[in-house]
Amino acid sequence: MKRKIILTKDGSTTIHLEDWNEQYHSTNGAIQEAMHVFIKTGLQHTKNTFNPDQIHILEIGFGTGLNAFVTYLEAKKHNFHINYHGVEAYPVASAEITQLNYTQELKAENERDTFEQMHACEWGKETILADNFKLTKRQQFFSEINDQEQFNLIYFDAFGARVQPELWSVEIFKKMYEALQKNGVLVTYAAKGSVRRAMQEVGFNVERLPGPPGKREMLRATKIN
Ligand SMILES: C[S@@+](CC[C@H](N)C(=O)[O-])C[C@H]1O[C@@H](n2cnc3c(N)ncnc32)[C@H](O)[C@@H]1O
């Protein structure tokens, strides 16, 4: 598939897939979307509401590493302890990684080495990036996920249902539900009715919340039992 690096409206980069006319992030702002959907509505909510000693995060679609990197920065700022698992079937090429401007746009140039290490570290192996941050990248298909009650928080960041409807299905959300501990939370940028209903069908309590810039709503799903 043809790929190119493009600028989004907040000045941060993303990857555009020409054949699908789809991006790795919102064209309204990649960093703004990551901060709103995953950090504010996911990570901060989990910390403020449940205050676990360690937050175990599962990311659906490690991609460019932007979500992992902003989570690392947030953890460093507040001394959160994070165990981060990023699942990805098609790792981004290093020639693309070098064209991403996240360290500059996040004013975190002093963390450039960490961002690079996130990509260079071995797949399938836990890497300690800081005293309070462990990263395990898992090269697998989402359909192969079989974790049981491991995670407090899931960043569900698959490509949209328009291009990959099979990833927004009851079958996948059942896997997500099983992977979460009690009171575990899943956040996603999507707000479609069919997605919300698939989440409810597997047992999630689903909230419709304000979305990031350019998007009216997003979803947050909680495992209550
Ligand atoms: C929207 S992008 C993820 C963006 C990422 N969170 C970031 O911050 O850059 C979706 C990701 O899912 C991956 N992907 C697509 N289909 C997949 C599948 N069936 N199993 C595992 N990964 C898949 C893609 O390669 C892509 O990296």
The ligand as an ORCA input file, in Angstrom:
! r2SCAN-3c Opt
* xyz 0 1
  C      -4.638      3.848     13.528
  S      -3.130      2.960     13.402
  C      -2.439      3.012     15.030
  C      -1.844      4.333     15.406
  C      -0.972      4.234     16.623
  N      -1.712      4.014     17.827
  C      -0.066      5.421     16.717
  O      -0.043      6.110     17.764
  O       0.660      5.655     15.741
  C      -3.686      1.251     13.361
  C      -2.567      0.247     13.468
  O      -3.109     -1.070     13.476
  C      -2.244     -1.919     12.712
  N      -3.047     -3.058     12.251
  C      -3.973     -3.059     11.252
  N      -4.605     -4.244     11.186
  C      -4.078     -5.018     12.170
  C      -4.352     -6.341     12.640
  N      -5.297     -7.086     12.088
  N      -3.632     -6.815     13.678
  C      -2.663     -6.052     14.258
  N      -2.346     -4.779     13.850
  C      -3.070     -4.264     12.829
  C      -1.739     -1.027     11.620
  O      -0.524     -1.510     11.076
  C      -1.571      0.313     12.324
  O      -0.288      0.470     12.872
*
